[in-house]
C-alpha cells in the first residue's frame, strides 16, 4: 500500500501478508490466548475472512485477535482504514466484549493517567479489589456506585481523599493480625461503615481485638458483621462510649478523618 493510502480513510478493503505493518494501539487490552484459539477453530472450519480495522497510523482498532490468528496460520489479512483512537476501541469493545475493571485500569495507567496509577498502586499494595478501592478513594462506605464506575471507565476518575483511603486500608490490613477473614468483602464493607462514624475509637477497638479477637467470628452478611462488631465493641464498654450502627447501607460520605 502506498504512503498516500495510509493517510486517508476509504471503503477499500486492502490485503497483506506483511504482518509487521500493523501496530498495537497504546492502552488496548492484552491478547487472550483463549480467543485466538476460538478464532483459529472458526477459520479452519469456515474462514469468513473478516477484515480488521486500522487507523491511518496503522494501529489496530478492531480485530487484534483475528490479526494474531491469521499471522500464526500464515494467512493473508484483510483490513479497512478508519479514523479512531483508543477511546473508540474501548467504546466498541465495551459493546462487543465487555472490558473488566482491571483492563480499564491497565489501559489508563499505560497512557499515564496519574489518578489511575495511584489507584493501581493502592490495589497492588493492599491486595484489595478495584471496585472496593474506588469506593474508598471517593470517600464512600461501600463499593463504587454507578456514577463513579462511569467516570472510571471514561477516564474521569478523581481521588477525593487518598490519605483517608490509605488509613482505612491499613486498618483492614492490621485487623488481619487478629482475624483471618479481614479481606472478606462483607466484613470490609462493615468495617468502613464503622470507620465512618466520628465516635468510633480505632485504638479502643484495636485494643479489644488484641485481647478478645476470638469473640469476633465470621458472618454471612455485611449487616451481620455490623451487629457483631457493635456487640464486640460495646461489650464491657461504658454507656458513654457505646455505639449503634445504622444497618442501611446508603453509600454516604465517610466523615471520619
C-alpha positions in Angstrom: 0.0 0.0 0.0 1.3 3.5 -0.8 2.0 6.2 1.7 -0.9 8.2 0.3 -3.3 5.3 1.1 -2.0 5.2 4.7 -3.1 8.8 5.3 -6.7 8.5 4.2 -9.8 6.5 5.0 -12.0 4.9 2.4 -14.2 1.9 1.9 -11.5 -0.1 0.0 -10.5 -3.4 1.6 -6.8 -4.0 1.5 -4.9 -7.3 1.9 -1.4 -8.1 3.0 0.8 -10.9 4.3 3.2 -8.4 5.8 2.1 -8.5 9.4 4.8 -6.1 10.5 2.9 -3.1 9.1 0.3 -3.3 11.9 0.9 -1.6 15.2 -0.7 -2.2 18.6 -2.6 0.8 19.9 -1.3 2.0 23.3 -3.7 1.2 26.1 -5.5 -1.7 24.4 -6.2 -4.9 26.2 -3.7 -7.8 26.1 -4.2 -10.6 23.6 -6.2 -13.5 25.2 -5.0 -16.9 24.0 -8.4 -18.4 24.5 -9.9 -16.0 21.9 -7.1 -16.7 19.5 -7.8 -20.4 19.8 -11.5 -19.9 19.2 -10.9 -17.8 16.1 -8.4 -20.3 14.8 -11.1 -23.1 15.1 -13.6 -20.9 13.3 -11.2 -20.0 10.5 -10.2 -23.7 10.0 -13.9 -24.6 9.9 -15.2 -21.8 7.7 -13.0 -18.8 7.0 -15.2 -15.8 6.6 -12.0 -13.7 6.1 -13.4 -10.8 8.2 -11.3 -7.6 7.8 -9.5 -6.0 10.7 -10.0 -2.2 11.2 -7.0 0.1 11.5 -6.4 3.9 11.6 -4.2 6.0 9.4 -1.3 5.2 11.8 -1.7 1.5 11.0 -2.8 1.0 14.6 -5.3 -1.8 15.0 -8.7 -0.5 16.2 -10.6 -3.8 15.9 -9.5 -7.3 15.2 -6.3 -7.8 17.1 -7.1 -11.4 17.9 -8.1 -12.0 14.2 -4.7 -10.5 13.1 -2.8 -12.6 15.6 -4.6 -15.8 14.5 -4.1 -15.2 10.8 -0.4 -14.4 11.4 0.0 -17.7 13.1 -1.7 -19.5 10.3 0.3 -17.6 7.7 -2.9 -16.4 6.0 -3.4 -13.0 4.3 -5.0 -10.3 6.4 -7.7 -8.0 5.0 -8.1 -4.6 6.6 -10.1 -1.4 6.4 -8.8 2.1 7.2 -10.9 4.2 9.6 -10.5 7.2 11.9 -10.1 6.2 15.5 -8.1 6.1 18.7 -8.0 4.1 21.9 -11.2 5.7 23.2 -13.1 4.4 20.2 -11.6 1.0 20.7 -12.8 1.0 24.3 -16.3 2.1 23.4 -16.6 -0.5 20.6 -15.2 -3.3 22.8 -17.5 -2.4 25.7 -20.4 -3.5 23.4 -18.8 -6.5 21.7 -16.7 -7.8 24.6 -17.0 -6.0 28.0 -13.8 -4.7 29.5 -13.0 -5.7 33.0 -12.1 -3.1 35.7 -8.5 -4.4 35.5 -8.4 -3.8 31.8 -9.7 -0.3 32.1 -7.2 0.4 34.9 -4.2 -1.0 33.0 -5.2 0.9 29.9 -5.3 4.3 31.6 -2.1 3.5 33.5 -0.3 2.7 30.2 -1.3 6.1 29.0 0.0 8.0 32.0 -3.2 8.9 33.9 -1.9 9.8 37.3 -5.0 9.1 39.3 -5.2 5.6 37.8 -1.5 5.0 38.5 -2.1 5.8 42.2 -5.2 3.6 42.3 -3.2 0.8 40.7 -0.5 1.2 43.4 -3.2 1.2 46.1 -4.8 -2.0 44.8 -1.5 -3.8 44.5 -0.1 -2.6 47.8 -3.1 -3.7 49.9 -4.5 -6.5 47.8 -8.0 -5.0 47.6 -10.5 -5.2 44.8 -10.7 -2.4 42.3 -14.4 -1.6 42.9 -13.9 -1.6 46.7 -10.8 0.6 46.3 -12.7 3.0 44.1 -15.3 3.4 46.8 -12.6 4.2 49.4 -10.9 6.6 47.1 -14.1 8.7 46.6 -14.9 8.6 50.3 -17.8 6.2 50.2 -18.6 3.5 52.7 -19.4 0.9 50.1 -18.3 -0.2 46.6 -18.1 2.3 43.8 -21.5 3.4 42.6 -22.8 3.9 39.0 -21.5 7.4 38.6 -18.1 6.6 39.9 -17.9 3.5 37.7 -18.9 5.5 34.7 -16.2 8.2 35.4 -13.6 5.4 36.0 -14.4 3.7 32.7 -14.3 7.0 30.8 -11.1 8.4 32.2 -12.6 11.0 34.5 -11.9 9.2 37.9 -10.6 11.6 40.6 -9.4 10.7 44.0 -11.1 12.7 46.8 -9.1 11.7 49.8 -6.1 9.3 49.3 -4.9 9.7 52.9 -8.2 8.6 54.4 -8.4 5.6 52.0 -4.9 4.7 52.8 -5.6 4.9 56.5 -8.7 2.6 56.2 -6.8 0.1 54.1 -4.0 0.0 56.7 -6.6 -0.7 59.4 -8.1 -3.5 57.4 -4.6 -4.9 56.9 -3.9 -4.6 60.7 -7.1 -6.4 61.6 -5.7 -9.4 59.6 -3.3 -10.0 62.5 -6.3 -11.0 64.7 -8.9 -12.5 62.3 -8.4 -14.5 59.1 -11.5 -13.0 57.3 -10.3 -9.4 57.3 -10.4 -9.3 53.5 -13.9 -10.7 53.3 -15.9 -8.3 51.2 -18.9 -8.1 53.5 -16.6 -7.7 56.5 -14.6 -4.9 54.9 -17.8 -3.0 54.0 -19.0 -3.3 57.6 -15.6 -2.0 58.8 -15.6 1.0 56.5 -19.1 1.9 57.8 -17.7 1.7 61.4 -14.7 3.8 60.5 -17.0 6.5 59.0 -18.5 7.2 62.5 -16.7 10.0 64.2 -17.4 8.3 67.6 -15.7 5.1 66.5 -12.4 4.8 68.5 -10.0 2.9 66.4 -7.4 2.5 69.2 -10.0 1.3 71.6 -11.3 -1.2 69.0 -7.7 -2.4 68.3 -7.0 -3.0 72.0 -10.1 -5.1 72.3 -9.0 -7.1 69.3 -5.7 -7.8 70.9 -7.3 -9.4 73.9 -10.6 -10.8 72.7 -10.4 -11.3 68.9 -11.8 -14.8 69.2 -15.2 -13.3 70.0 -15.4 -11.7 66.6 -16.4 -14.5 64.2 -17.2 -14.9 60.5 -20.7 -13.9 59.5 -22.9 -14.3 56.4 -23.7 -10.7 55.5 -22.5 -7.1 55.9 -25.3 -6.4 58.4 -24.5 -9.5 60.4 -20.9 -8.2 60.7 -22.1 -4.8 61.7 -24.2 -6.3 64.5 -21.3 -8.5 65.6 -18.8 -5.6 65.6 -21.3 -3.4 67.5 -21.7 -6.1 70.2 -18.0 -6.7 70.3 -17.2 -3.0 70.6 -19.9 -2.4 73.2 -19.3 -5.4 75.4 -18.0 -4.2 78.8 -17.9 -0.7 77.5 -19.3 2.3 79.4 -22.6 3.6 78.1 -21.0 6.8 77.0 -18.7 5.0 74.6 -21.1 2.5 73.2 -22.1 2.8 69.5 -25.1 1.9 67.4 -24.6 1.5 63.7 -27.1 2.1 61.0 -27.7 -1.1 59.1 -28.9 0.7 56.0 -26.0 0.9 53.5 -26.6 4.3 51.8 -23.1 4.8 50.4 -22.8 8.1 52.3 -19.6 10.1 52.7 -17.2 8.7 55.1 -16.7 11.6 57.5 -14.2 10.3 60.0 -10.7 11.7 59.4 
